[in-house]
Structures are given as C-alpha cells and as structure tokens.
Amino acid sequence: MAVNIDTYRATQNNENFTSGGPMEKDYGNLSSNMNSSINGNTNGGGYHLDHNMDSDEALKRIRTTGSLSISPELFEKIYLSPQNKVAGELRKTFGNPTPLALVGFLLSLSPLSCILMGWQGAGGSGASDVGVYFFGGGLLMILGALGEWIIGNTFPFVVFGSFGAFWLSFAGTLTPSFNAYGAFSTTSNPAEGLTVPTFNASFGAE
C-alpha cells in the first residue's frame, strides 16, 4: 500500500505516529531513574512505567506503527530522487540546460562517427571538424554542465562536464598550433604525424 503524506512527513521529521504517546527515545536509563527515585527526585518526565520493569519490557509497551510498505514510485521519489535544497524553481527561472548539452554532443559525435567509418572517403582522424568539437561539443556541453550545476543536478553536471572536457581535448589535439601530432612526424610536414602508427596508438585510434 502507499504511504500517505502525513506518514511520510512524520518519518522525515522523526515524529511519533501515536499522538501524545512516548517514543523509544523518551525512555530513560533504568539505573538513572532508580537513582533519582532513591534521592527523592522525580522521574523528570521519564516514561518508565515501573522502576521494577527492565528496559526491554518498557520498550515492548511503546505503541509503534508496525511495519510499513511503500510503492516503488514513492521509494524512488524519496530515496533515488531527493529534493534539492535550493530556493525557488530554478528550472522556471533559468530554463532546462539539458537539451543544449545534448545538441552539442550530437553535433560533434555525428560527423566524427562518419569520419571514423570512412563514409564517402572521409578521413583525417576528424581534423576537418575541429571547429565543431570546440564550439559544439566543448562549449555547449560545458555551458550545459554549468546550467545543471546551478539548478542542483549533480549527475548530469558530471556527465556533461566530462564530455565537454573530452571534446575540448580532442579538438586541441587536432589543432596544428598545439603540435600534438606534429611531434610524431618524421618529415617537415606536421600533418604526416596523423598517419604515424605511434601517434594513432597513443591517440587510441588503433
């Protein structure tokens, strides 16, 4: 059965389900209560029913709710999708950054996939689309990651930020001014480094 909202709130706030009744935490130590009685002090609001009763027996007399069963939907809402401790509805204020990051990812992945598969003679390890990697996969995914961070979505923030860093690194490797592949060239032409087996092995292309 599904738990009603009052039961859920009571569970979250550690409140007693039985109005006016004692909870387990309200039962004091037996020895301290006995010492208070010997010294002439009152129980101080304790809930021991009898000084001759041990703690186990006292706990058995506490009224509890018994076992509860919750629906999978409520379990997911409570434990797998906890509410973010943020003020206001930030999605309504800033918008949803997820589509922006996904568009940047697809704009970079689609042409790179075609190049790596050699469609219609494509090649060059993806160097022809280095601009898309910088401003599509890199910039858009980093902006999307920052947007997810602002509205408190940790997992999308980590995923988009990681892929954004990858696209920026990939684009930097294929940029001539970085001389990443030029260092592997055995001739005066830096572009020859793209065909050197050691570069491709280090780059993960082989």
C-alpha atoms as an extended CHARMM CRD file, in Angstrom:
* protein
*
       206  EXT
         1         1  MET       CA              0.0000000000        0.0000000000        0.0000000000  PROA      1               0.0000000000
         2         2  ALA       CA              1.0840000000        3.5710000000       -0.4980000000  PROA      2               0.0000000000
         3         3  VAL       CA              2.0830000000        5.7530000000        2.4470000000  PROA      3               0.0000000000
         4         4  ASN       CA              0.0500000000        8.9140000000        2.8920000000  PROA      4               0.0000000000
         5         5  ILE       CA              1.7080000000       12.2860000000        3.1140000000  PROA      5               0.0000000000
         6         6  ASP       CA              1.2570000000       12.6160000000        6.8910000000  PROA      6               0.0000000000
         7         7  THR       CA              3.0920000000        9.3420000000        7.4650000000  PROA      7               0.0000000000
         8         8  TYR       CA              5.8860000000       10.4140000000        5.1240000000  PROA      8               0.0000000000
         9         9  ARG       CA              6.3080000000       13.7750000000        6.8810000000  PROA      9               0.0000000000
        10        10  ALA       CA              6.3090000000       12.1340000000       10.2880000000  PROA      10              0.0000000000
        11        11  THR       CA              9.0040000000        9.7300000000        9.1240000000  PROA      11              0.0000000000
        12        12  GLN       CA             11.1450000000       12.5360000000        7.7010000000  PROA      12              0.0000000000
        13        13  ASN       CA             10.8310000000       14.6450000000       10.8700000000  PROA      13              0.0000000000
        14        14  ASN       CA             11.2850000000       11.6900000000       13.2530000000  PROA      14              0.0000000000
        15        15  GLU       CA              7.9070000000       12.3650000000       14.8060000000  PROA      15              0.0000000000
        16        16  ASN       CA              5.7670000000        9.9490000000       16.7810000000  PROA      16              0.0000000000
        17        17  PHE       CA              2.9220000000        8.3330000000       14.8920000000  PROA      17              0.0000000000
        18        18  THR       CA              0.8160000000        7.9350000000       18.0270000000  PROA      18              0.0000000000
        19        19  SER       CA             -0.2390000000       11.3850000000       19.1440000000  PROA      19              0.0000000000
        20        20  GLY       CA              0.6950000000       12.0630000000       22.7420000000  PROA      20              0.0000000000
        21        21  GLY       CA              2.3720000000        8.7070000000       23.2660000000  PROA      21              0.0000000000
        22        22  PRO       CA              6.0090000000        8.1520000000       24.2400000000  PROA      22              0.0000000000
        23        23  MET       CA              8.7060000000        7.1980000000       21.7740000000  PROA      23              0.0000000000
        24        24  GLU       CA             11.6950000000        4.9080000000       22.2670000000  PROA      24              0.0000000000
        25        25  LYS       CA             13.9900000000        7.8750000000       22.8120000000  PROA      25              0.0000000000
        26        26  ASP       CA             11.7870000000        9.1170000000       25.6700000000  PROA      26              0.0000000000
        27        27  TYR       CA             12.6110000000        6.1530000000       27.8920000000  PROA      27              0.0000000000
        28        28  GLY       CA             15.4970000000        6.9570000000       30.1670000000  PROA      28              0.0000000000
        29        29  ASN       CA             18.1100000000        4.6850000000       31.6170000000  PROA      29              0.0000000000
        30        30  LEU       CA             16.7340000000        2.3750000000       34.2780000000  PROA      30              0.0000000000
        31        31  SER       CA             19.5870000000        2.9260000000       36.6950000000  PROA      31              0.0000000000
        32        32  SER       CA             19.3710000000        6.7240000000       36.4150000000  PROA      32              0.0000000000
        33        33  ASN       CA             15.6490000000        6.6240000000       37.1580000000  PROA      33              0.0000000000
        34        34  MET       CA             16.1760000000        4.3760000000       40.1390000000  PROA      34              0.0000000000
        35        35  ASN       CA             18.8990000000        6.6750000000       41.4830000000  PROA      35              0.0000000000
        36        36  SER       CA             16.5900000000        9.6370000000       41.0640000000  PROA      36              0.0000000000
        37        37  SER       CA             13.8900000000        7.8170000000       42.9980000000  PROA      37              0.0000000000
        38        38  ILE       CA             16.2760000000        6.9080000000       45.7960000000  PROA      38              0.0000000000
        39        39  ASN       CA             17.4590000000       10.5090000000       46.0660000000  PROA      39              0.0000000000
        40        40  GLY       CA             13.8910000000       11.7060000000       46.2830000000  PROA      40              0.0000000000
        41        41  ASN       CA             13.8420000000       13.2130000000       42.8050000000  PROA      41              0.0000000000
        42        42  THR       CA             11.0220000000       12.7220000000       40.3730000000  PROA      42              0.0000000000
        43        43  ASN       CA             11.4540000000       10.9630000000       37.0980000000  PROA      43              0.0000000000
        44        44  GLY       CA             11.8500000000       14.2970000000       35.3050000000  PROA      44              0.0000000000
        45        45  GLY       CA              9.3630000000       13.4720000000       32.6350000000  PROA      45              0.0000000000
        46        46  GLY       CA             10.6210000000        9.9150000000       32.0200000000  PROA      46              0.0000000000
        47        47  TYR       CA              8.2560000000        7.3020000000       30.7000000000  PROA      47              0.0000000000
        48        48  HSD       CA              9.2930000000        4.2640000000       32.7360000000  PROA      48              0.0000000000
        49        49  LEU       CA              6.0640000000        2.6710000000       33.8540000000  PROA      49              0.0000000000
        50        50  ASP       CA              7.6690000000        0.9610000000       36.8120000000  PROA      50              0.0000000000
        51        51  HSD       CA             11.1070000000        1.0610000000       38.3680000000  PROA      51              0.0000000000
        52        52  ASN       CA             10.9950000000       -2.7110000000       38.6720000000  PROA      52              0.0000000000
        53        53  MET       CA             10.4840000000       -3.0640000000       34.9070000000  PROA      53              0.0000000000
        54        54  ASP       CA             13.5310000000       -3.6640000000       32.7620000000  PROA      54              0.0000000000
        55        55  SER       CA             14.2080000000       -1.6860000000       29.6100000000  PROA      55              0.0000000000
        56        56  ASP       CA             13.1350000000       -4.4860000000       27.2530000000  PROA      56              0.0000000000
        57        57  GLU       CA              9.7360000000       -4.7520000000       28.8680000000  PROA      57              0.0000000000
        58        58  ALA       CA              9.3320000000       -0.9840000000       28.7850000000  PROA      58              0.0000000000
        59        59  LEU       CA             10.1170000000       -0.8860000000       25.0790000000  PROA      59              0.0000000000
        60        60  LYS       CA              7.5440000000       -3.5700000000       24.4010000000  PROA      60              0.0000000000
        61        61  ARG       CA              4.8480000000       -1.3310000000       25.8330000000  PROA      61              0.0000000000
        62        62  ILE       CA              5.5980000000        1.5280000000       23.4790000000  PROA      62              0.0000000000
        63        63  ARG       CA              2.9990000000        1.8980000000       20.7720000000  PROA      63              0.0000000000
        64        64  THR       CA              4.5700000000        1.7190000000       17.3180000000  PROA      64              0.0000000000
        65        65  THR       CA              3.2040000000        1.7410000000       13.7960000000  PROA      65              0.0000000000
        66        66  GLY       CA              4.4670000000       -1.7190000000       12.9950000000  PROA      66              0.0000000000
        67        67  SER       CA              5.7430000000       -2.4350000000        9.5000000000  PROA      67              0.0000000000
        68        68  LEU       CA              5.1500000000       -0.1800000000        6.5230000000  PROA      68              0.0000000000
        69        69  SER       CA              5.2250000000       -0.9640000000        2.8290000000  PROA      69              0.0000000000
        70        70  ILE       CA              5.6310000000        1.7080000000        0.2030000000  PROA      70              0.0000000000
        71        71  SER       CA              5.1330000000        1.6670000000       -3.5290000000  PROA      71              0.0000000000
        72        72  PRO       CA              8.1560000000        1.6180000000       -5.8640000000  PROA      72              0.0000000000
        73        73  GLU       CA              7.1820000000        5.0610000000       -7.1350000000  PROA      73              0.0000000000
        74        74  LEU       CA              7.2630000000        6.5580000000       -3.6330000000  PROA      74              0.0000000000
        75        75  PHE       CA             10.5470000000        4.7880000000       -2.8370000000  PROA      75              0.0000000000
        76        76  GLU       CA             12.1420000000        6.2870000000       -5.9480000000  PROA      76              0.0000000000
        77        77  LYS       CA             10.7960000000        9.7260000000       -5.0970000000  PROA      77              0.0000000000
        78        78  ILE       CA             12.0800000000        9.6170000000       -1.5230000000  PROA      78              0.0000000000
        79        79  TYR       CA             15.4500000000        7.9060000000       -1.8850000000  PROA      79              0.0000000000
        80        80  LEU       CA             16.5150000000        7.9910000000       -5.5510000000  PROA      80              0.0000000000
        81        81  SER       CA             15.3090000000       11.4770000000       -6.4520000000  PROA      81              0.0000000000
        82        82  PRO       CA             15.6700000000       13.5410000000       -3.2680000000  PROA      82              0.0000000000
        83        83  GLN       CA             14.5530000000       17.1180000000       -3.2870000000  PROA      83              0.0000000000
        84        84  ASN       CA             17.3140000000       19.6430000000       -3.8570000000  PROA      84              0.0000000000
        85        85  LYS       CA             17.8310000000       22.1430000000       -1.0540000000  PROA      85              0.0000000000
        86        86  VAL       CA             17.5250000000       25.1360000000       -3.3170000000  PROA      86              0.0000000000
        87        87  ALA       CA             15.2520000000       28.1290000000       -3.0560000000  PROA      87              0.0000000000
        88        88  GLY       CA             12.6380000000       28.5850000000       -5.7390000000  PROA      88              0.0000000000
        89        89  GLU       CA             12.0190000000       26.7990000000       -9.0160000000  PROA      89              0.0000000000
        90        90  LEU       CA             15.3210000000       27.3570000000      -10.8000000000  PROA      90              0.0000000000
        91        91  ARG       CA             14.1910000000       25.4810000000      -13.9100000000  PROA      91              0.0000000000
        92        92  LYS       CA             11.4340000000       28.0420000000      -14.3370000000  PROA      92              0.0000000000
        93        93  THR       CA             13.9110000000       30.8780000000      -13.7710000000  PROA      93              0.0000000000
        94        94  PHE       CA             16.8590000000       29.7430000000      -15.9080000000  PROA      94              0.0000000000
        95        95  GLY       CA             15.3400000000       27.0860000000      -18.1680000000  PROA      95              0.0000000000
        96        96  ASN       CA             16.3930000000       23.4850000000      -18.7590000000  PROA      96              0.0000000000
        97        97  PRO       CA             20.0710000000       23.2050000000      -19.8110000000  PROA      97              0.0000000000
        98        98  THR       CA             19.8910000000       19.5120000000      -20.7350000000  PROA      98              0.0000000000
        99        99  PRO       CA             18.8230000000       19.9460000000      -24.4080000000  PROA      99              0.0000000000
       100       100  LEU       CA             21.6710000000       22.4000000000      -25.0200000000  PROA      100             0.0000000000
       101       101  ALA       CA             24.2800000000       19.8930000000      -23.8630000000  PROA      101             0.0000000000
       102       102  LEU       CA             22.6990000000       17.0490000000      -25.8370000000  PROA      102             0.0000000000
       103       103  VAL       CA             22.6510000000       19.1290000000      -29.0280000000  PROA      103             0.0000000000
       104       104  GLY       CA             26.3380000000       19.9370000000      -28.5900000000  PROA      104             0.0000000000
       105       105  PHE       CA             27.1210000000       16.2650000000      -28.0850000000  PROA      105             0.0000000000
       106       106  LEU       CA             25.2340000000       15.1890000000      -31.2090000000  PROA      106             0.0000000000
       107       107  LEU       CA             26.7150000000       17.9690000000      -33.3470000000  PROA      107             0.0000000000
       108       108  SER       CA             30.1870000000       16.6470000000      -32.5550000000  PROA      108             0.0000000000
       109       109  LEU       CA             29.5680000000       12.9190000000      -32.4280000000  PROA      109             0.0000000000
       110       110  SER       CA             27.6330000000       12.6250000000      -35.6990000000  PROA      110             0.0000000000
       111       111  PRO       CA             30.3280000000       13.9690000000      -38.0740000000  PROA      111             0.0000000000
       112       112  LEU       CA             33.1080000000       12.2450000000      -36.1390000000  PROA      112             0.0000000000
       113       113  SER       CA             31.3160000000        8.9060000000      -36.4710000000  PROA      113             0.0000000000
       114       114  CYS       CA             31.0300000000        9.3840000000      -40.2240000000  PROA      114             0.0000000000
       115       115  ILE       CA             34.7250000000       10.2560000000      -40.4560000000  PROA      115             0.0000000000
       116       116  LEU       CA             35.8750000000        7.2840000000      -38.3830000000  PROA      116             0.0000000000
       117       117  MET       CA             33.7470000000        4.9400000000      -40.5220000000  PROA      117             0.0000000000
       118       118  GLY       CA             35.1890000000        6.4640000000      -43.6940000000  PROA      118             0.0000000000
       119       119  TRP       CA             31.8690000000        7.3540000000      -45.2860000000  PROA      119             0.0000000000
       120       120  GLN       CA             32.3500000000        8.6890000000      -48.8330000000  PROA      120             0.0000000000
       121       121  GLY       CA             36.1100000000        8.7560000000      -48.4190000000  PROA      121             0.0000000000
       122       122  ALA       CA             36.1530000000       10.7210000000      -45.1410000000  PROA      122             0.0000000000
       123       123  GLY       CA             39.3530000000       10.5860000000      -43.0960000000  PROA      123             0.0000000000
       124       124  GLY       CA             41.9780000000       12.6610000000      -41.3670000000  PROA      124             0.0000000000
       125       125  SER       CA             41.0560000000       11.4860000000      -37.8570000000  PROA      125             0.0000000000
       126       126  GLY       CA             38.3360000000       14.1390000000      -37.6620000000  PROA      126             0.0000000000
       127       127  ALA       CA             40.5490000000       17.1900000000      -38.1660000000  PROA      127             0.0000000000
       128       128  SER       CA             38.1070000000       18.7060000000      -40.6670000000  PROA      128             0.0000000000
       129       129  ASP       CA             35.5240000000       19.2790000000      -37.9200000000  PROA      129             0.0000000000
       130       130  VAL       CA             37.8070000000       20.6670000000      -35.2300000000  PROA      130             0.0000000000
       131       131  GLY       CA             35.7050000000       23.8270000000      -35.0250000000  PROA      131             0.0000000000
       132       132  VAL       CA             32.5990000000       21.7950000000      -34.2060000000  PROA      132             0.0000000000
       133       133  TYR       CA             34.4810000000       19.9930000000      -31.4540000000  PROA      133             0.0000000000
       134       134  PHE       CA             35.4950000000       23.3080000000      -29.8850000000  PROA      134             0.0000000000
       135       135  PHE       CA             32.2370000000       25.2190000000      -30.1140000000  PROA      135             0.0000000000
       136       136  GLY       CA             29.7250000000       22.3840000000      -30.3800000000  PROA      136             0.0000000000
       137       137  GLY       CA             30.8080000000       19.5490000000      -28.1460000000  PROA      137             0.0000000000
       138       138  GLY       CA             33.1380000000       21.6060000000      -25.9780000000  PROA      138             0.0000000000
       139       139  LEU       CA             31.4320000000       24.9490000000      -25.4400000000  PROA      139             0.0000000000
       140       140  LEU       CA             27.7970000000       23.8240000000      -25.4750000000  PROA      140             0.0000000000
       141       141  MET       CA             28.3840000000       20.8700000000      -23.1700000000  PROA      141             0.0000000000
       142       142  ILE       CA             30.3680000000       22.9460000000      -20.6830000000  PROA      142             0.0000000000
       143       143  LEU       CA             27.5910000000       25.5480000000      -20.6490000000  PROA      143             0.0000000000
       144       144  GLY       CA             25.0390000000       22.7760000000      -20.1770000000  PROA      144             0.0000000000
       145       145  ALA       CA             27.0890000000       21.3360000000      -17.3220000000  PROA      145             0.0000000000
       146       146  LEU       CA             27.2270000000       24.7190000000      -15.5910000000  PROA      146             0.0000000000
       147       147  GLY       CA             23.4690000000       25.0580000000      -16.0140000000  PROA      147             0.0000000000
       148       148  GLU       CA             22.8980000000       21.6450000000      -14.4270000000  PROA      148             0.0000000000
       149       149  TRP       CA             25.1960000000       22.6280000000      -11.5660000000  PROA      149             0.0000000000
       150       150  ILE       CA             23.2640000000       25.8410000000      -10.9430000000  PROA      150             0.0000000000
       151       151  ILE       CA             19.9270000000       24.0630000000      -10.6580000000  PROA      151             0.0000000000
       152       152  GLY       CA             21.4480000000       21.3450000000       -8.4560000000  PROA      152             0.0000000000
       153       153  ASN       CA             21.5770000000       18.3080000000      -10.7860000000  PROA      153             0.0000000000
       154       154  THR       CA             24.8550000000       16.6440000000       -9.8460000000  PROA      154             0.0000000000
       155       155  PHE       CA             24.8580000000       13.6220000000      -12.1650000000  PROA      155             0.0000000000
       156       156  PRO       CA             24.0800000000       15.4960000000      -15.4300000000  PROA      156             0.0000000000
       157       157  PHE       CA             26.6150000000       18.1330000000      -14.3740000000  PROA      157             0.0000000000
       158       158  VAL       CA             29.3570000000       15.4990000000      -14.0720000000  PROA      158             0.0000000000
       159       159  VAL       CA             28.4230000000       13.7350000000      -17.3310000000  PROA      159             0.0000000000
       160       160  PHE       CA             28.1640000000       16.8770000000      -19.4580000000  PROA      160             0.0000000000
       161       161  GLY       CA             31.2730000000       18.4150000000      -17.9150000000  PROA      161             0.0000000000
       162       162  SER       CA             33.3030000000       15.2580000000      -18.5670000000  PROA      162             0.0000000000
       163       163  PHE       CA             32.2250000000       15.0100000000      -22.2040000000  PROA      163             0.0000000000
       164       164  GLY       CA             32.7720000000       18.7310000000      -22.6930000000  PROA      164             0.0000000000
       165       165  ALA       CA             36.3380000000       18.3670000000      -21.4450000000  PROA      165             0.0000000000
       166       166  PHE       CA             36.8400000000       15.4130000000      -23.7950000000  PROA      166             0.0000000000
       167       167  TRP       CA             35.6820000000       17.3420000000      -26.8670000000  PROA      167             0.0000000000
       168       168  LEU       CA             37.9070000000       20.2910000000      -25.9860000000  PROA      168             0.0000000000
       169       169  SER       CA             40.8760000000       17.9620000000      -25.5110000000  PROA      169             0.0000000000
       170       170  PHE       CA             40.1090000000       16.1450000000      -28.7600000000  PROA      170             0.0000000000
       171       171  ALA       CA             39.8850000000       19.4180000000      -30.6620000000  PROA      171             0.0000000000
       172       172  GLY       CA             43.1160000000       20.6670000000      -29.1160000000  PROA      172             0.0000000000
       173       173  THR       CA             44.9400000000       17.5160000000      -30.1810000000  PROA      173             0.0000000000
       174       174  LEU       CA             43.8800000000       18.0730000000      -33.7950000000  PROA      174             0.0000000000
       175       175  THR       CA             44.7870000000       21.7850000000      -33.7750000000  PROA      175             0.0000000000
       176       176  PRO       CA             48.1150000000       22.4610000000      -35.5630000000  PROA      176             0.0000000000
       177       177  SER       CA             49.2230000000       25.1280000000      -33.0760000000  PROA      177             0.0000000000
       178       178  PHE       CA             49.1860000000       22.5240000000      -30.3030000000  PROA      178             0.0000000000
       179       179  ASN       CA             51.6510000000       20.4230000000      -32.3540000000  PROA      179             0.0000000000
       180       180  ALA       CA             50.2910000000       17.2290000000      -30.8100000000  PROA      180             0.0000000000
       181       181  TYR       CA             50.5330000000       15.1580000000      -33.9980000000  PROA      181             0.0000000000
       182       182  GLY       CA             53.3750000000       17.2400000000      -35.4550000000  PROA      182             0.0000000000
       183       183  ALA       CA             55.7120000000       15.8590000000      -32.8150000000  PROA      183             0.0000000000
       184       184  PHE       CA             55.2700000000       12.3890000000      -34.3360000000  PROA      184             0.0000000000
       185       185  SER       CA             56.0050000000       13.4610000000      -37.9050000000  PROA      185             0.0000000000
       186       186  THR       CA             59.2460000000       12.1770000000      -39.4040000000  PROA      186             0.0000000000
       187       187  THR       CA             59.1950000000       14.7760000000      -42.1960000000  PROA      187             0.0000000000
       188       188  SER       CA             58.8970000000       18.5360000000      -42.4000000000  PROA      188             0.0000000000
       189       189  ASN       CA             55.1250000000       18.2150000000      -42.8550000000  PROA      189             0.0000000000
       190       190  PRO       CA             53.4190000000       18.1360000000      -39.4250000000  PROA      190             0.0000000000
       191       191  ALA       CA             50.2760000000       16.5650000000      -40.9250000000  PROA      191             0.0000000000
       192       192  GLU       CA             52.2450000000       13.3930000000      -41.5890000000  PROA      192             0.0000000000
       193       193  GLY       CA             52.0630000000       12.7560000000      -37.8700000000  PROA      193             0.0000000000
       194       194  LEU       CA             48.3950000000       11.8300000000      -38.2440000000  PROA      194             0.0000000000
       195       195  THR       CA             49.3970000000        8.7300000000      -40.1960000000  PROA      195             0.0000000000
       196       196  VAL       CA             52.2380000000        7.6290000000      -37.9270000000  PROA      196             0.0000000000
       197       197  PRO       CA             51.3240000000        4.3750000000      -36.1170000000  PROA      197             0.0000000000
       198       198  THR       CA             52.8090000000        5.5530000000      -32.8260000000  PROA      198             0.0000000000
       199       199  PHE       CA             50.5630000000        8.6430000000      -32.8090000000  PROA      199             0.0000000000
       200       200  ASN       CA             47.4570000000        6.6290000000      -33.6210000000  PROA      200             0.0000000000
       201       201  ALA       CA             48.3200000000        4.0680000000      -30.9620000000  PROA      201             0.0000000000
       202       202  SER       CA             48.8420000000        6.7910000000      -28.3670000000  PROA      202             0.0000000000
       203       203  PHE       CA             45.6960000000        8.5770000000      -29.5210000000  PROA      203             0.0000000000
       204       204  GLY       CA             43.6210000000        5.4130000000      -29.2330000000  PROA      204             0.0000000000
       205       205  ALA       CA             42.8350000000        5.1860000000      -32.9370000000  PROA      205             0.0000000000
       206       206  GLU       CA             44.3510000000        1.7330000000      -33.2280000000  PROA      206             0.0000000000
